[in-house]
Amino acid sequence: MENQHRKISGYRELAQWEIDAMNAIKTQAAMVGDLIETLGKLQGVDQRAVAIARTELQTGFMWAVRAIAQPTTF
């Protein structure tokens, strides 16, 4: 469905530079996610530390996207 964000409260129209920046963040997040997944498969790696890294990195990327999107709802 085209323009479905208009039907969800709290979302706004984004400028092209904002869309490009969010897509760049998501591309980097996918690359970092692949790295974390690889770390998780290595022998001798502290899996608890990998899990914490995964969570903290996901949080960081989420905040970077949110900084651009600036949702108006909680």
Summary of the structure (lengths in Angstrom):
residues: 74
radius of gyration: 15.9
end to end distance: 24.7
largest distance: 48.3
contacts: 151
relative contact order: 0.18
helix: 72%
strand: 0%
